[in-house]
């Protein structure tokens, strides 16, 4: 079964549209239609109902869909394994916004210097999303906040990333927690800290810009939980009050146990 035809099938099924699938695949609509017809001929069943509002899977199409997903995933895994069989040709790296802002560039510069032929691909997201992508083989390694404690994940390295409570320097803050994303580990840690140490109710507000978060805290609009490196980077060291609180948000460099990067020993011995 041609995996290229299955990719087209999956895209059409996900979009419920021949035209939208063509845009995503950068094919012509006639090309997509032809490939679906070819797959239907190979399978021996119609895979889509055509309607005025697009296309929907037939019963046979619904049965094929999970198998198609599994086949494509296996093919992509095989391609990655074969590309990297002799040397690390591509390294797909995921990182939290905190680590990206505070520490990622020196790491990447050293990596690029030591492995000049290796291509690097980057994803910046919350720790939870990065872990999901790693487990789904969409990333080779990821820098995440805290220990994932997952049976399929191996910790390659740990980098100290002390987080501090950040408050206005000379005024009482409003009852607001500023976070980069509500799905990030920093948010959960800050909310738990507030719940356990303060009687008042705090609302949580996302601000996907660290300089803006620091500016709001300095002005007294709320509090946050940030890395001292980020506070220093944006010039707020002497403009806000910081307090050490217990947390376990050191940055962990992780990978799948069943798919160690070829340069895993290098990564284990890396320092910042």
C-alpha positions as CSV (number, residue, x, y, z in Angstrom):
1,X,0.0,0.0,0.0
2,X,1.5,3.4,-1.1
3,X,2.1,5.5,2.0
4,X,1.9,8.7,-0.2
5,X,-1.7,7.8,-1.1
6,X,-2.4,7.2,2.6
7,X,-1.0,10.7,3.5
8,X,-3.4,12.2,1.0
9,X,-6.3,10.1,2.4
10,X,-5.5,11.2,6.0
11,X,-5.3,14.9,5.0
12,X,-8.6,14.8,3.2
13,X,-10.2,13.0,6.1
14,X,-8.9,15.5,8.6
15,X,-10.1,18.5,6.6
16,X,-13.3,17.0,5.2
17,X,-12.4,18.9,2.0
18,X,-10.6,18.0,-1.2
19,X,-9.7,21.7,-1.8
20,X,-8.4,22.3,1.7
21,X,-6.4,19.1,1.6
22,X,-4.9,20.3,-1.8
23,X,-3.8,23.6,-0.2
24,X,-2.2,21.8,2.8
25,X,-0.4,19.3,0.6
26,X,0.4,21.9,-2.1
27,X,-1.2,19.8,-4.7
28,X,-3.8,20.6,-7.3
29,X,-7.4,19.5,-6.5
30,X,-7.4,17.2,-9.5
31,X,-4.2,15.6,-8.2
32,X,-5.8,14.9,-4.8
33,X,-8.9,13.5,-6.4
34,X,-6.9,11.3,-8.6
35,X,-4.9,9.9,-5.7
36,X,-8.0,9.2,-3.6
37,X,-9.5,7.4,-6.6
38,X,-6.3,5.4,-7.0
39,X,-6.4,4.4,-3.3
40,X,-10.1,3.5,-3.6
41,X,-9.3,1.3,-6.5
42,X,-6.4,-0.4,-4.6
43,X,-8.6,-0.9,-1.5
44,X,-11.7,-2.0,-3.5
45,X,-14.1,0.4,-1.6
46,X,-15.3,4.0,-1.7
47,X,-13.6,5.9,1.1
48,X,-15.6,9.1,1.0
49,X,-19.1,10.3,0.6
50,X,-19.2,13.5,-1.6
51,X,-21.6,16.2,-0.3
52,X,-22.3,19.8,-1.0
53,X,-20.3,20.8,2.1
54,X,-17.3,18.6,1.4
55,X,-16.5,15.0,2.0
56,X,-17.0,12.6,4.9
57,X,-15.6,9.1,5.5
58,X,-17.6,6.1,4.5
59,X,-17.8,3.1,6.9
60,X,-14.9,1.6,5.0
61,X,-13.0,4.9,5.2
62,X,-13.5,5.0,9.0
63,X,-12.1,1.5,9.3
64,X,-9.1,2.4,7.2
65,X,-8.3,5.7,8.9
66,X,-6.6,4.3,12.2
67,X,-4.6,1.8,10.1
68,X,-3.5,4.6,7.8
69,X,-2.3,6.7,10.7
70,X,-0.3,3.8,12.1
71,X,1.3,3.0,8.8
72,X,2.4,6.6,8.2
73,X,3.8,6.9,11.7
74,X,5.8,3.7,11.2
75,X,7.1,4.8,7.8
76,X,8.2,8.2,9.3
77,X,9.9,6.5,12.2
78,X,11.7,4.1,9.8
79,X,12.9,7.1,7.7
80,X,14.2,8.9,10.8
81,X,16.0,5.8,12.1
82,X,17.6,5.1,8.7
83,X,18.7,8.7,8.2
84,X,20.4,8.7,11.6
85,X,21.8,5.2,11.4
86,X,25.5,6.3,10.9
87,X,25.4,9.8,12.3
88,X,22.9,12.3,13.6
89,X,21.8,14.0,10.4
90,X,18.8,15.8,12.0
91,X,18.1,16.6,15.6
92,X,14.6,17.8,16.4
93,X,14.7,19.9,19.5
94,X,11.8,21.0,21.7
95,X,12.2,23.7,24.4
96,X,10.0,25.6,26.8
97,X,9.8,29.4,26.3
98,X,11.6,29.9,29.6
99,X,14.6,27.8,28.6
100,X,14.6,29.2,25.1
101,X,14.7,32.8,26.4
102,X,17.3,32.1,29.2
103,X,19.7,29.5,28.0
104,X,19.0,27.8,24.6
105,X,21.1,29.9,22.3
106,X,24.5,29.2,23.9
107,X,23.6,25.5,23.8
108,X,22.7,25.6,20.1
109,X,25.8,27.6,19.2
110,X,28.0,24.9,20.8
111,X,26.0,22.1,19.2
112,X,26.3,23.8,15.8
113,X,30.0,24.2,16.3
114,X,30.6,20.6,17.3
115,X,28.3,19.0,14.7
116,X,28.6,21.2,11.6
117,X,26.9,18.7,9.3
118,X,23.9,18.2,11.6
119,X,20.6,20.0,10.8
120,X,18.6,21.3,13.7
121,X,14.9,21.7,13.9
122,X,13.1,23.6,16.7
123,X,9.8,23.6,18.5
124,X,8.9,26.0,21.3
125,X,5.9,25.0,23.5
126,X,4.8,24.2,27.0
127,X,6.4,21.2,28.8
128,X,3.2,19.1,28.6
129,X,2.9,19.7,24.9
130,X,6.6,19.0,24.3
131,X,6.3,15.7,26.2
132,X,3.4,14.6,24.1
133,X,5.3,15.5,20.9
134,X,8.3,13.6,22.1
135,X,6.3,10.5,22.9
136,X,4.7,10.7,19.5
137,X,8.2,10.7,17.8
138,X,7.8,14.3,16.6
139,X,10.8,15.4,18.6
140,X,14.2,13.7,19.3
141,X,14.9,15.6,22.5
142,X,13.1,18.2,24.6
143,X,14.0,20.7,27.4
144,X,11.1,20.6,29.9
145,X,10.5,22.1,33.3
146,X,10.7,19.4,36.0
147,X,11.0,15.6,35.9
148,X,8.3,14.0,33.7
149,X,8.4,10.8,35.6
150,X,7.2,8.8,32.6
151,X,8.1,5.1,32.0
152,X,8.9,5.7,28.3
153,X,11.1,8.8,28.9
154,X,14.8,8.9,29.7
155,X,16.5,11.9,31.3
156,X,19.7,12.8,29.5
157,X,20.7,15.8,31.5
158,X,19.5,18.3,34.1
159,X,20.2,22.0,34.1
160,X,19.5,24.1,37.2
161,X,16.7,26.5,36.5
162,X,15.8,28.1,39.8
163,X,12.5,29.9,39.7
164,X,11.7,32.7,42.0
165,X,8.5,34.4,43.1
166,X,8.4,37.9,41.5
167,X,6.4,40.8,43.1
168,X,6.4,44.6,43.0
169,X,9.3,46.2,44.8
170,X,7.4,48.7,46.9
171,X,3.7,48.2,46.6
172,X,1.0,45.6,47.4
173,X,0.3,43.6,44.2
174,X,-3.1,43.0,42.8
175,X,-4.5,39.5,43.1
176,X,-3.3,38.3,39.7
177,X,-0.9,35.6,38.6
178,X,0.9,36.4,35.4
179,X,2.0,33.4,33.4
180,X,3.4,32.7,29.9
181,X,0.9,29.9,29.3
182,X,-1.7,28.3,31.5
183,X,-0.5,24.9,30.3
184,X,3.1,25.5,31.4
185,X,4.6,23.9,34.5
186,X,5.4,27.3,36.0
187,X,1.7,28.2,36.0
188,X,0.8,25.0,37.9
189,X,3.5,25.6,40.4
190,X,2.6,29.2,41.0
191,X,-1.1,28.4,41.4
192,X,-0.3,25.7,43.9
193,X,1.9,28.0,45.9
194,X,-0.8,30.7,46.1
195,X,-3.4,28.1,47.1
196,X,-1.2,26.8,49.9
197,X,0.1,30.0,51.2
198,X,-2.4,32.8,50.7
199,X,-6.1,33.1,51.7
200,X,-7.1,35.4,48.8
201,X,-8.3,34.2,45.5
202,X,-6.0,35.1,42.6
203,X,-6.9,35.1,38.9
204,X,-4.5,33.7,36.3
205,X,-3.7,35.8,33.2
206,X,-1.7,34.6,30.2
207,X,0.8,37.1,28.8
208,X,3.1,35.5,26.2
209,X,5.8,38.0,26.6
210,X,8.2,37.9,29.5
211,X,9.1,41.6,29.3
212,X,5.4,42.5,29.5
213,X,4.9,40.2,32.5
214,X,7.8,41.9,34.3
215,X,6.5,45.3,33.5
216,X,3.0,44.4,34.8
217,X,4.5,43.0,38.0
218,X,6.7,46.1,38.5
219,X,3.6,48.3,38.1
220,X,1.8,46.3,40.8
221,X,-0.7,44.5,38.7
222,X,0.2,41.1,40.0
223,X,2.9,38.5,40.6
224,X,4.8,35.8,38.7
225,X,7.2,32.9,38.8
226,X,10.2,33.4,36.6
227,X,13.8,32.5,36.2
228,X,16.4,35.0,37.6
229,X,18.1,34.7,34.2
230,X,15.1,36.1,32.5
231,X,14.7,38.9,35.1
232,X,18.3,39.8,34.5
233,X,18.0,39.5,30.7
234,X,15.3,42.2,30.6
235,X,16.9,44.5,33.1
236,X,14.5,44.0,36.0
237,X,16.9,42.7,38.7
238,X,16.7,45.8,40.8
239,X,13.1,46.8,39.8
240,X,11.2,43.9,41.3
241,X,11.2,41.9,44.5
242,X,12.2,38.2,44.2
243,X,11.7,35.4,46.8
244,X,13.0,31.9,46.7
245,X,10.2,29.3,47.0
246,X,10.4,25.6,46.9
247,X,9.8,24.2,43.5
248,X,11.1,21.4,41.3
249,X,11.4,23.2,37.9
250,X,15.0,22.5,36.9
251,X,15.2,22.0,33.2
252,X,15.4,18.3,32.2
253,X,16.7,17.3,28.8
254,X,14.7,14.2,27.8
255,X,14.3,11.7,25.0
256,X,12.4,8.5,24.5
257,X,14.0,5.4,26.0
258,X,13.4,3.4,22.9
259,X,15.0,6.1,20.6
260,X,18.2,7.5,22.0
261,X,19.8,10.1,19.8
262,X,23.1,9.0,18.4
263,X,24.8,11.9,20.1
264,X,23.1,11.0,23.5
265,X,26.5,10.7,25.3
266,X,27.4,14.2,24.1
267,X,24.1,15.5,25.4
268,X,24.6,13.8,28.7
269,X,27.9,15.5,29.2
270,X,26.8,19.0,28.0
271,X,26.9,22.0,30.3
272,X,25.7,25.6,30.1
